[in-house]
């Protein structure tokens, strides 16, 4: 059956995907906003939440790449009308992913202090990092399981159930944050930063349970591990490894930024924590159209509908651009209240406001990278995505970051490096897509 490429079909996928995609940044933003207003050690707690959140995001993004690989393969088989041939693959992929996540989890637990010392945490901030991480890390395998199940649903052209899972997790996390961080008089004592960690862990557990139940009851995909190994498992592993390297390069940039911001002082890491959470929120917000490109692009490629693929790319770019402009306008109008949501410390807010314009003005450019990133994942172009991130990180971001440090640009230097990083990523993806698929158009 031909896949229609229009506003309705794209947004039926993109809008639920957007809501599902912002679940993880909402978890982080909620922790940041609530933790930043803790009456005791508020600035130190905010810094600790930022450092730990960046490290956990690195682990999740690196190992969560199986989601994109599963989605790409399933959607391509769906487009080719051969879905039955791939139904044993998801269980094998999820088993490998969860096993690897548990091994990494156990290995980090024993060197947690050394990890955060490497990120320039010390004194009270280091102490808070350790207590916060020691609770939140146990949600790591749960999140990876949820990501993998969402990948299965995406491959089946369904973003509705991932949206339900995400909404439940986000709402539960917010409610539990208020209860456990600040306490309920006479019922629950305030737990402050540790309360935020427990709130996230509980939300992740409920999301994993929902994902399991929905997959079992709403699809024909089985989680029973069956042998022999599926022939596509090798391709899935190679795709995941390419994305693994890509995510490692991506997170090297994020971690270096946290490290340099931490070295500048408490108010700088506090401001950077607010900025990076808003940056990630905008990324996942725009990424709904990247998800639509991922989901529909794989199916169109499987059906060898190159004209439809070209039309899809144009439309998701247009819709993504409109969303990015709305985010820019909202950011300029409400930058003051946005900052005060996250912290009541004047020095942190002044520092944050000083670099906010760089973050906001970069959103439309970031959109190009985010949208095409999702599309390329659906097309299975993981090797090229890997190479682009390696070039953007090590020939763009890192040199600019240390040039800014050498010239004394402070937090400005970090965010100028982010801008260059995104420019390289988006430009390389647009160039490759036009070069590869324009010659295949029937109506070119």
Secondary structure as UniProt FT lines:
FT   HELIX           7..35
FT   TURN            36..37
FT   HELIX           42..63
FT   TURN            64..65
FT   HELIX           66..79
FT   TURN            80..81
FT   HELIX           83..86
FT   TURN            87..88
FT   HELIX           89..109
FT   TURN            110..111
FT   HELIX           112..118
FT   TURN            119..120
FT   HELIX           123..136
FT   HELIX           137..139
FT   HELIX           140..155
FT   TURN            156..157
FT   HELIX           160..182
FT   TURN            185..187
FT   HELIX           193..218
FT   TURN            231..232
FT   HELIX           233..264
FT   HELIX           266..302
FT   TURN            303..304
FT   HELIX           306..342
FT   HELIX           346..361
FT   HELIX           363..378
FT   TURN            379..380
FT   HELIX           382..391
FT   HELIX           392..397
FT   HELIX           398..406
FT   TURN            407..408
FT   HELIX           411..437
FT   HELIX           438..440
FT   TURN            442..443
//
